[in-house]
Amino acid sequence: QVQLVESGGGLVQSGGSLRLSCAVSVSDSAFRNSPVMWYRQTPGKSREMVAVITSAGSTNYAKSVKGRFTISRNNTRNTVDLQMNSLKPEDTAVYYCYLPQRSSWGQGTQVTVSS
């Protein structure tokens, strides 16, 4: 069974930084060959894709975070990180990682940015 475990959330002031990490328990080959995404969700809203990294390492970002967030992967440790800089109060959300090839979500980690 695939498990995704997010960590690194917390409370930070506006302009600050946080680094989220997603540990994926799946075979090395399955991880290496899969894109991984970060989503976020606020109460009453649908989940919004924040960033994606392909198996080849290409990245794409939502317009709202481009230039501030960076997604990266470590195929040795089966982890995907999301470095978040210049955080804004509107970045406050629960952040989830997602493995589309297994339709698997993590449990989420709360990020709160105070003004």
C-alpha positions as CSV (number, residue, x, y, z in Angstrom):
1,Q,0.0,0.0,0.0
2,V,1.3,3.4,-1.0
3,Q,1.8,5.9,1.8
4,L,2.7,9.6,1.5
5,V,3.7,11.5,4.7
6,E,4.0,15.3,4.6
7,S,6.0,17.2,7.2
8,G,7.4,20.7,7.8
9,G,4.3,22.8,8.1
10,G,3.8,25.4,10.8
11,L,3.3,29.0,11.7
12,V,5.4,31.6,10.1
13,Q,5.2,35.4,9.7
14,S,4.5,37.0,6.3
15,G,7.8,37.2,4.3
16,G,9.1,34.1,6.0
17,S,10.0,30.7,4.6
18,L,9.1,27.0,5.2
19,R,10.2,23.8,3.7
20,L,7.7,21.0,3.3
21,S,8.8,17.4,2.7
22,C,6.8,14.4,1.4
23,A,8.1,10.9,2.0
24,V,6.7,8.4,-0.4
25,S,6.7,4.7,0.5
26,V,6.6,3.0,-2.9
27,S,9.1,1.0,-4.9
28,D,12.2,2.9,-6.0
29,S,11.3,2.4,-9.7
30,A,7.6,3.4,-9.2
31,F,8.7,6.6,-7.5
32,R,11.4,7.4,-10.1
33,N,8.9,7.0,-12.9
34,S,6.1,9.1,-11.4
35,P,5.4,12.8,-11.3
36,V,4.6,14.1,-7.9
37,M,2.4,17.1,-7.1
38,W,1.8,19.5,-4.2
39,Y,-1.7,20.8,-3.7
40,R,-3.2,23.0,-1.1
41,Q,-6.7,23.5,0.3
42,T,-8.5,26.1,2.4
43,P,-11.9,25.6,4.1
44,G,-14.8,25.7,1.6
45,K,-12.6,25.6,-1.5
46,S,-11.4,22.9,-3.8
47,R,-7.8,21.7,-3.7
48,E,-5.5,23.8,-5.9
49,M,-2.4,22.4,-7.5
50,V,0.6,24.4,-6.4
51,A,3.5,22.6,-8.1
52,V,4.4,19.5,-10.0
53,I,7.7,17.8,-10.7
54,T,7.9,15.1,-13.5
55,S,9.9,12.0,-13.5
56,A,12.5,13.8,-15.6
57,G,12.7,16.6,-13.1
58,S,10.7,19.2,-15.1
59,T,8.7,21.6,-12.9
60,N,5.6,23.7,-13.2
61,Y,3.9,26.0,-10.8
62,A,0.6,27.8,-10.1
63,K,0.8,31.5,-11.1
64,S,0.2,32.5,-7.5
65,V,3.4,30.8,-6.3
66,K,5.8,31.1,-9.3
67,G,9.0,32.7,-8.3
68,R,8.5,32.0,-4.6
69,F,8.1,28.2,-4.4
70,T,10.5,25.6,-5.6
71,I,9.7,21.9,-5.9
72,S,12.5,19.3,-5.9
73,R,12.8,15.5,-5.7
74,N,15.3,13.1,-4.3
75,N,15.0,9.7,-6.1
76,T,17.4,8.1,-3.6
77,R,15.3,8.9,-0.6
78,N,11.9,8.9,-2.4
79,T,11.1,12.4,-1.2
80,V,9.7,15.5,-2.8
81,D,10.3,18.9,-1.1
82,L,8.5,22.2,-1.5
83,Q,10.6,25.2,-0.5
84,M,8.3,28.2,0.1
85,N,9.8,31.6,0.3
86,S,8.3,35.1,0.7
87,L,5.2,33.6,2.2
88,K,2.0,35.6,2.2
89,P,-1.1,35.2,4.4
90,E,-3.0,33.9,1.3
91,D,-0.6,30.9,1.3
92,T,-2.3,29.7,4.5
93,A,-3.7,26.3,3.7
94,V,-3.4,22.6,4.3
95,Y,-0.7,21.3,1.9
96,Y,-1.0,17.8,0.4
97,C,1.3,15.8,-1.8
98,Y,-0.1,13.5,-4.4
99,L,1.2,10.6,-6.4
100,P,-1.1,10.5,-9.5
101,Q,0.0,7.1,-10.8
102,R,-1.3,5.5,-7.6
103,S,-4.1,8.1,-7.0
104,S,-2.7,8.5,-3.5
105,W,-2.7,11.5,-1.2
106,G,-0.9,12.3,2.0
107,Q,-2.7,13.3,5.2
108,G,-1.7,17.0,4.7
109,T,0.3,19.5,6.7
110,Q,-1.0,22.9,7.9
111,V,0.8,26.0,6.9
112,T,-0.3,29.3,8.5
113,V,1.2,32.6,7.5
114,S,0.5,35.5,9.9
115,S,0.4,39.1,8.7
